[in-house]
Amino acid sequence: MRFLRILCVAAVVLSLSGQANASPFGLSGEWKLNANGWTYKMVLLEKGDQLEGVLHPLNQQSSDTQMTGKISPDGRIEFSVDLAGVSQSYTGYIFQGGTKNTAMAGLLSLPGNQQLGWFAERPVQGAQPAVTPAPYYPPQPAYPTTSINVFSAASLPMSGNEKARRFEVDTIFDKVPCYITPGFRGEVVVQPGQKLLLAGNAEGTADWRVSGFLFIEFQSGYSVRRLVVGGGNDRIKYEGRFVEKVGPRGVYHSPGSIDFAPYLPQNTTVYVKIYALHYGPGVGSVSNVYLLTK
């Protein structure tokens, strides 16, 4: 009888242990995340009330990102990621009712008290039809090419130039870069199927160059995307945060080397700031630079 009691106690302990490690919401697996227009394949692993996962970008040129979080008994979900040096916090709830455990939504918090919406759902599962008709793609309208003169060729010695105090360069030279020429401010609208390029002439056929780097800021509503072009392998900080580098690292750039359209929403006015900066000894220079949609 004593042996039987021990077996019963052991069975109860194992049962409770299994319940503690169970995944009551069943979130493990693949999701599609839409964070204010940026989409990711989100792969989650649920461990009790803890979440681990990876974000795989679907519509932008950035690397996979690790994510961590937790789930509350009432279905509240929290997780955080660090994308291109920007900390992002997600809070929300798992849907209940007929769509239970297949969708979730909430708010995305960014530095500066910015809050944006996000939504995630599981990919639709099921058998595909035996014969799938070819999709019909209506012809896209032909949009005219637009060209904006961002910079005219300039070359200035660094001694006495105005410092760009919000910037810092991880380098053995001067950590605060200088402005080569006054910055550019304007706006663009990228239509479906268009590219957004930099070129050395209005026709979009000439190379362009910068001896230091270009800092580019795109803003649409509360969403801001900052990028660096050029600058070698040195890392660039803006207001204490590293900025994502895109395109070739050298001085000379071809018109088709970087397409900024994947970073931007379509058919929406986007405000643009561009600065040409230089650090280290010598002379800072930039060629004619045009911003084209085509």
N, C-alpha and C positions, 0 to 999 in steps of 0.2 A: 504493500500500500504506500509506503514512504517513497519507493521508487516511482510509482505512478504519479504521486503528487509532484515530484521534481519534474517529471516530463510535462505535466500540465502547466506548471509555472513557466518552464522554458518556452512552451508553445505560446503562452500569452505574451511573454517578453518579445519574442520574435515577431509576433503579429503587430504589437505596438511599434516596434522599430521599423517595420515595413511601412506602416501608416505615416510615421514621421518623415520618411524619405520619399514618400509618394509625391507625384506631380499632379496636384488636384486640378490644375487648369490645362494640362496637356499642351503647353506652348512650344515644346521642342519641335524643331523642324524649320521649314523654309517659309518666309513671309515676303510680301512686297510692301516696302515702306515708301510713302510719299511725304516728304518733309518740305512743305511750302513750295512744291514744284520740283524739288530734287528727289529722284527716285533711286532706290537701292534694293538689292536682294538682301534680305536680313535672315540670317541663319541663327536660330536660338537653341540653347540647351538649358532646360529647366532643371534645377537641383533643389528640390524642396521649395523654399521661398527665395532662392537665389537664381539669378539669370546670368548666363554668359552668352556671347555671340560675336558675330562678325558682320560688318556692313560691306557689301560689294557694290561699288557705284555702277549705275546703269546709264546715266546721261551726262557724266562729267569726267574729266581726266584727272582722277586722283586715285590713290592706292586704297587697298582694303584697310578697314579700321576695326580694331577690337572694341567691344562694348561690354559693360557690366551693369547689373541692376538687381532689383528685387521685386517680389510680388506680395501684396498684402492679402489677408484672407477675404477682404471684401471685393477683390478683383482690381484694386489699384495697382498700377504698374509704374515703375520708375527705372530709368537707365540713363547712362551718360556715355558720351563719346568725345574724342578730341580729333576734329577734322581740320587739317592744314593749320594746326596751332591754335584753333579756336575751340574752346570748351563748349559743348552743347549738352543741355539737360532736358530729358524728355519725361513728362508725367502724363498719366492718362488712366483709362479704365478699359478692361476687357468687356466686349459686348456680351450681354446676357440674352435670354430668350431663344428665338429660333436660330439666331446666328451665333450662339454661345461658342466661345473659344475659336472663332474663325475670323474675328476682326477686333481691332482696338483703335482708340483715337485719343487725342489730348493736345497738350500745349508743348511747344519747343521753346526753351529759354536760352537766349544768347547774351553775351556781355553787353552792358549798357541798358539792361532792363528791357530788351526786346523780347517779345513773345509772338510766336508764329504757330500755326496749326500743323498737325501731322495726323496721318491715318495709315494703318497697316491692315492687310488682309492676307489670308492664305491663298496661294494660287489655286485656280479651279482644277480639280482632279476629275478624271473620268476618261472613258474610251473615246478616241477620235473616230469620226465617221470614216467608212471605208474609202469613200471618194470625196475629197475636199475640192470644191470648185476654186479656180484661180481667183484671188481677190481683185476687185476692181479699184484702181487708183485713179480718181479723177485728175485731169491735167491741172498742174499748178499754174496759177497766174504768173506772168512774166513781170517781175519787179525791176524797176530801173536801178542801175548802179549809182550809188551815192558816194561822194568823195569829200572828206573834210581835211583841210590843212591843219595838222596838229602842231608841227614845229617847222620852222624854216631853219636852214643850216646855220649852226652857231658853233663857235669855238672860243673858249675863254680859259685863261689860267686860273688855277684854283685859289691862288693867294688873293684874299680879299673878297671872294665870292660869298654870297649869302648861304649860311648853313641851313640844312633841312633838319631842324631840331627834333622832329618826331621820328626820325629814322636813325637806325644804328646798324653798322655793318660788322660782322664777325670777321675781322681781318687784322693783319699786323700794321696796316696803315691807319689813316684817320678814321675813327669809328663813326663820325658824323659826316655824311656826304654833303656835297654842295649842289645847289641848283645850277645847271649849265645854262638854262634859259627859262624865262617865265613859264609856268605850267599852263596846261590846257584844260578848259572846262567846256563841256558840250553835252549833247544828247544824241542817241541813235535809236532806231527801231529796226529790229531784225525780223523779217518776214519768214514764213515757213520755206525751207529749202535754200535760204540765203546763207552766205558766209560773212564773217566779220574779220577783216584782215588789216594788217599794216603794210604799207608799201612806201617806196621812195618817190613815187610820182602819182599824179591824179588818175592815171590810167591803170594803175596796179600792176605795172610790169617791171619796175626798177627795184633793186635791193635798197635797203636802208641800213643805217649803222648808228650805234651809240657807244661811246668809249666806256661808259659806266653801266647804267641800267635804266630801264623804264619802270616806273611804278604806276600801275593802272588800277583804278577803283571804279567798279560798276555798282550803281545803286538803283534798285527798283522797289518802290515802297519802303518797307522796313528792312528789306534784304540787301546786304552789301557783300560784294565779292572783291577781294583784293588779290592782285597778281603781280609778280615781278618777271620781267623779260630781260635776259642778259645778265651781266654781273658776275661772270665766271662761276666758280664753285663756292664763293663766299656766301654765307647765309645773311639774309636781310631781315631786320626787325622793323616793324611799324608800331609805335606806341607800346613797345615792350613785347610784341608777339611776332613770331616768325611768319613770314609771308610765303605762300606757295610760289615756286618758280615753274614757268612753263617755257617750252620752246628751247632752241639752241642756247648754249651758254656763252657763245663768242660775241665778237663786236659786230660782225656783218650778218644780216638776216635777209632771207628771200621773202617775197610777198606771200608765198603759200606755206611758209614754215609753221605758222601758228594760226589756227582758226578759233576765235573767241566765241563764236555763236553757240557752241554746246554749253557754255557757262551761263547763258542768258535766257530769260523767257522770250517767247516769240510774240510778235505783234503787240509789243508793249514798249512805252517810252522808257528808256534806260539812261540815267544820267552818268556821264563819264568824266573822270578826272585822270590826267596823265601828267607825270613829272619825269623829266630827264635829269638824272643825277650822276655825280661822279665822286669818287673817293680815292684817296692815295695821292702821290705826287704827280706832277705833270699838268697837262692841259686836258680839260674836259671838252668833248665835242659830240655833236649830234648832226645827222644829215637832215635833209627834208624828210618829213614823215607825214604820211596821209593815212587816215582811217577810212576804210572802204567797206560798204556793204554791197555784195554782188552775188 
